[in-house]
Amino acid sequence: MTARSLTARGPAAFSPIAQRQTSGTTRLGAGGKGATVTLRGLSKSFGVKPVLKNVDLHIPAGQFVAVVGKSGCGKSTLLRTILGLEAPTAGDVRVADAAPNVQAARIMFQEPRLLPWARVIDNVVVGVRNKSDKSAARAAAQNALDAAQNALDEVGLGDRGGDWPSALSGGQKQRVALARALVSHPRLLALDEPLGALDALTRIEMQGLVERIWREQGFTAVLVTHDVSEALALADRVVLVEDGAIALDLAVDLPRPRRRGSPELARLEGIILDQLFRTGDRVAAEAPADALQEAYA
């Protein structure tokens, strides 16, 4: 399938947007506030099963990109490969704009993954403390605590640092996880469905928090989500993955904060869902009749 690259500017204008560039390596380089991400001919297989197929993608520094797709399409593997948590089978991954001696990328998962035996502020310190600093351990520890407190202030939990994780709500735990991810000022923040388990109102609130901090700090953000409306609310660009390849690359050039339920967002959501459902209809049409009868029996 050939990917479509579209730009949405208000009701009707479209134009190409992706800087698509064409091994088996992941590199972190230096310089800049956000990190550019470039994938060239990226493929990933688990055993004989291909999961990503010759993916080319360029994300400029500071851009917010959402990756959407059905379960099993390869979107989480794509994210993990960008971060170096999975090695490419073929192709090249470059995260080019990370400052020297600073961890370039952090990830936030669907579960907050807090340490239940550590207080809130100590859970955030996990994201910043340099355990190899032997010469100035006390100063380094104090700097880490100060940075953790600042991060908690940023996510609205400045007065909860002494609490245990068990005293927090689900949304508050995810705020702590966000503070932990951002405390070291990463150049790239990966978000692997971090809001999926939250209730609807808390989820909208967290989306606004993530967007605000992204705009203030200027890092590059890559969000994996099943929620098309969430992707359109947050991202500069939505990438649809189908069967391990990019099927649609849609720029969302709408003012922020975006008005939920607006005709513009509804139209863009329709474009993405149409692509998804058309693929499903095509697969169904190509399937043998007896297989369909068995599936719907």
C-alpha positions as CSV (number, residue, x, y, z in Angstrom):
1,M,0.0,0.0,0.0
2,T,1.3,3.5,-0.8
3,A,1.1,6.0,2.0
4,R,-0.8,9.3,1.4
5,S,0.8,12.5,2.8
6,L,-1.8,15.2,3.4
7,T,-1.9,18.6,5.0
8,A,-5.1,19.9,6.6
9,R,-5.5,23.7,6.7
10,G,-9.0,24.5,7.8
11,P,-11.8,23.0,5.8
12,A,-10.3,21.9,2.5
13,A,-6.6,22.5,1.6
14,F,-4.2,19.6,1.3
15,S,-0.5,19.4,0.4
16,P,2.4,17.0,0.9
17,I,4.1,17.4,4.3
18,A,6.5,14.5,5.2
19,Q,10.2,14.8,4.5
20,R,10.5,11.1,3.6
21,Q,14.1,9.9,3.6
22,T,15.6,6.7,2.4
23,S,22.3,-0.9,8.4
24,G,20.0,-1.7,11.3
25,T,21.2,1.1,13.6
26,T,19.8,3.6,16.1
27,R,21.9,6.7,16.8
28,L,21.5,9.6,19.2
29,G,23.3,12.8,18.2
30,A,23.9,16.2,19.6
31,G,22.5,19.8,19.4
32,G,19.1,21.5,19.5
33,K,16.2,21.6,21.9
34,G,13.9,19.0,20.3
35,A,15.3,15.9,18.6
36,T,14.9,15.3,14.9
37,V,13.9,11.7,14.1
38,T,14.7,10.1,10.8
39,L,13.8,6.5,9.8
40,R,15.3,5.1,6.6
41,G,14.2,1.8,5.2
42,L,13.3,0.6,8.7
43,S,12.2,-3.0,8.9
44,K,11.7,-5.1,12.0
45,S,10.9,-8.8,12.2
46,F,10.3,-11.1,15.2
47,G,11.5,-14.5,13.9
48,V,10.0,-14.9,10.5
49,K,7.1,-12.5,11.2
50,P,7.6,-9.0,9.7
51,V,6.2,-6.3,11.9
52,L,7.6,-3.1,10.2
53,K,8.2,-3.0,6.5
54,N,10.6,-0.6,4.9
55,V,9.4,2.5,6.8
56,D,10.7,6.0,5.8
57,L,9.8,8.8,8.1
58,H,11.2,12.2,9.1
59,I,10.0,14.1,12.2
60,P,11.4,17.7,12.5
61,A,12.7,18.8,15.9
62,G,9.9,20.0,18.2
63,Q,7.1,18.4,16.2
64,F,4.2,16.5,17.9
65,V,3.5,13.4,15.9
66,A,0.7,10.9,16.8
67,V,0.9,7.3,15.5
68,V,-2.5,5.5,15.2
69,G,-3.6,2.2,13.9
70,K,-5.3,-1.0,14.9
71,S,-3.9,-3.4,17.5
72,G,-1.0,-5.4,16.1
73,C,-0.3,-3.0,13.2
74,G,3.3,-2.3,14.5
75,K,2.9,1.2,16.0
76,S,4.3,0.3,19.4
77,T,7.2,-1.6,17.8
78,L,7.8,1.5,15.7
79,L,8.0,3.6,18.9
80,R,10.3,1.2,20.7
81,T,12.6,1.0,17.7
82,I,12.9,4.8,17.6
83,L,13.9,4.7,21.3
84,G,16.4,1.9,20.8
85,L,14.5,-0.5,22.9
86,E,14.2,-2.8,19.8
87,A,17.0,-3.2,17.3
88,P,16.0,-2.8,13.7
89,T,16.2,-5.8,11.5
90,A,17.2,-3.6,8.6
91,G,17.4,0.1,7.9
92,D,18.5,3.1,10.0
93,V,17.0,5.1,12.9
94,R,18.6,8.5,13.8
95,V,17.6,10.7,16.7
96,A,19.9,13.5,15.8
97,D,19.5,16.5,18.1
98,A,20.1,15.3,21.6
99,A,22.6,17.4,23.7
100,P,25.8,15.6,24.8
101,N,25.7,13.9,28.2
102,V,22.0,14.3,28.5
103,Q,19.6,11.4,28.1
104,A,18.0,12.3,24.8
105,A,14.7,10.3,25.1
106,R,12.2,9.2,27.7
107,I,9.1,7.1,27.5
108,M,5.8,7.2,29.3
109,F,3.7,4.0,29.4
110,Q,0.0,3.3,29.7
111,E,0.7,2.3,33.4
112,P,2.4,4.8,35.6
113,R,4.9,2.2,36.8
114,L,5.6,3.9,40.1
115,L,7.7,2.3,42.8
116,P,5.1,1.6,45.6
117,W,7.8,1.7,48.4
118,A,9.1,5.1,47.3
119,R,7.4,8.5,48.0
120,V,6.2,10.6,45.1
121,I,9.2,12.8,45.0
122,D,11.6,9.9,45.1
123,N,9.7,8.3,42.1
124,V,10.4,11.5,40.2
125,V,14.1,11.6,41.3
126,V,14.5,8.2,39.6
127,G,14.3,10.1,36.3
128,V,17.2,12.5,37.0
129,R,19.7,11.2,39.5
130,N,23.1,10.4,38.1
131,K,24.2,7.4,40.2
132,S,27.7,7.5,38.7
133,D,28.6,10.9,40.2
134,K,30.8,9.9,43.1
135,S,32.7,13.2,43.5
136,A,29.7,15.4,44.4
137,A,27.1,12.9,45.5
138,R,25.5,15.2,48.1
139,A,25.2,18.1,45.8
140,A,24.0,15.9,43.0
141,A,21.3,14.4,45.2
142,Q,20.1,17.9,46.3
143,N,20.0,19.0,42.7
144,A,18.0,16.0,41.8
145,L,15.5,16.7,44.6
146,D,15.2,20.3,43.4
147,A,14.6,19.2,39.8
148,A,12.0,16.7,40.9
149,Q,10.2,19.3,43.0
150,N,10.1,21.6,40.0
151,A,8.8,18.8,37.8
152,L,6.0,18.1,40.3
153,D,5.1,21.8,40.4
154,E,4.9,21.8,36.6
155,V,2.3,18.9,36.6
156,G,0.3,20.4,39.5
157,L,1.4,18.1,42.3
158,G,3.9,20.3,44.0
159,D,2.3,19.6,47.4
160,R,2.2,15.8,47.0
161,G,5.9,14.9,47.0
162,G,5.8,13.3,50.5
163,D,2.8,11.1,49.7
164,W,2.9,7.4,48.8
165,P,1.7,6.4,45.3
166,S,-1.1,4.5,46.9
167,A,-2.6,7.8,48.1
168,L,-3.0,9.1,44.5
169,S,-5.7,8.7,42.0
170,G,-5.0,7.2,38.5
171,G,-4.7,10.6,36.9
172,Q,-2.4,11.8,39.7
173,K,-0.2,8.8,39.2
174,Q,0.1,9.5,35.5
175,R,1.0,13.1,36.4
176,V,3.9,11.7,38.5
177,A,4.9,9.5,35.6
178,L,4.9,12.6,33.3
179,A,7.0,14.5,35.8
180,R,9.5,11.6,36.0
181,A,9.8,11.5,32.2
182,L,10.3,15.3,31.9
183,V,12.5,16.0,34.9
184,S,15.7,15.4,32.9
185,H,14.5,17.7,30.1
186,P,14.5,15.1,27.3
187,R,14.8,16.1,23.7
188,L,12.3,13.3,22.7
189,L,9.3,12.2,24.7
190,A,7.7,9.0,23.6
191,L,4.1,8.4,24.8
192,D,2.9,4.8,24.5
193,E,-0.8,5.2,25.1
194,P,-0.2,6.8,28.5
195,L,-3.8,8.1,28.9
196,G,-5.7,5.0,27.7
197,A,-6.7,3.7,31.2
198,L,-8.0,7.1,32.5
199,D,-11.6,8.2,32.6
200,A,-12.8,10.5,29.9
201,L,-12.7,13.8,31.8
202,T,-9.3,13.0,33.4
203,R,-8.0,12.0,30.0
204,I,-9.0,15.4,28.5
205,E,-7.4,17.2,31.4
206,M,-4.1,15.2,30.9
207,Q,-4.1,15.9,27.2
208,G,-4.2,19.6,27.9
209,L,-1.4,19.2,30.4
210,V,0.8,17.3,28.0
211,E,0.1,19.8,25.2
212,R,0.9,22.8,27.5
213,I,4.2,21.3,28.7
214,W,5.2,20.4,25.1
215,R,4.6,23.9,23.9
216,E,6.6,25.4,26.8
217,Q,9.6,23.0,26.6
218,G,9.9,22.4,22.9
219,F,10.7,18.7,22.9
220,T,9.8,16.4,20.1
221,A,6.8,14.2,21.0
222,V,5.7,10.9,19.5
223,L,2.4,9.6,20.8
224,V,1.0,6.1,20.1
225,T,-2.7,5.9,20.6
226,H,-5.8,4.0,19.4
227,D,-7.9,7.2,19.9
228,V,-8.1,9.1,16.7
229,S,-9.7,12.1,18.4
230,E,-6.9,12.3,20.9
231,A,-4.4,12.2,18.1
232,L,-6.1,15.1,16.3
233,A,-6.4,17.1,19.5
234,L,-2.7,16.9,20.3
235,A,-0.6,16.3,17.2
236,D,0.8,18.5,14.5
237,R,0.7,15.4,12.3
238,V,-1.0,12.0,12.4
239,V,0.7,8.9,11.0
240,L,-1.5,5.9,10.3
241,V,0.2,2.5,10.4
242,E,-1.3,-0.4,8.7
243,D,0.3,-3.9,8.4
244,G,3.7,-2.5,9.4
245,A,3.8,0.3,6.8
246,I,2.7,4.0,6.8
247,A,-0.7,4.2,5.0
248,L,-1.5,7.8,5.7
249,D,0.5,10.9,6.8
250,L,-1.8,13.7,7.7
251,A,-0.7,17.2,8.9
252,V,-3.1,18.9,11.2
253,D,-2.6,22.6,10.7
254,L,-5.3,23.9,13.0
255,P,-4.9,26.5,15.8
256,R,-4.3,25.5,19.4
257,P,-6.0,24.8,21.7
258,R,-8.3,22.9,19.4
259,R,-12.0,23.0,19.9
260,R,-13.3,19.5,20.4
261,G,-16.3,18.6,18.3
262,S,-15.4,21.2,15.7
263,P,-16.3,20.5,12.0
264,E,-12.6,20.7,11.1
265,L,-11.6,18.0,13.6
266,A,-14.6,15.8,12.6
267,R,-13.6,16.0,8.9
268,L,-10.0,15.0,9.7
269,E,-11.2,12.1,11.9
270,G,-13.4,11.0,9.0
271,I,-10.4,10.9,6.7
272,I,-8.5,8.7,9.1
273,L,-11.3,6.4,9.9
274,D,-12.3,6.1,6.2
275,Q,-8.7,4.8,5.5
276,L,-8.9,2.3,8.4
277,F,-12.4,1.0,7.5
278,R,-11.7,0.9,3.8
279,T,-8.7,-1.4,4.5
280,G,-11.0,-3.6,6.6
281,D,-13.6,-3.8,3.9
282,R,-10.9,-4.7,1.3
283,V,-9.6,-7.5,3.5
284,A,-13.1,-8.8,4.0
285,A,-13.8,-8.6,0.2
286,E,-10.7,-10.6,-0.6
287,A,-11.3,-13.3,2.0
288,P,-12.7,-16.7,0.8
289,A,-16.4,-17.0,1.4
290,D,-16.1,-20.0,3.6
291,A,-13.6,-18.1,5.8
292,L,-16.1,-15.3,6.2
293,Q,-18.9,-17.7,7.1
294,E,-16.7,-19.3,9.7
295,A,-15.7,-15.9,11.1
296,Y,-19.3,-14.7,11.5
297,A,-20.8,-18.0,12.6
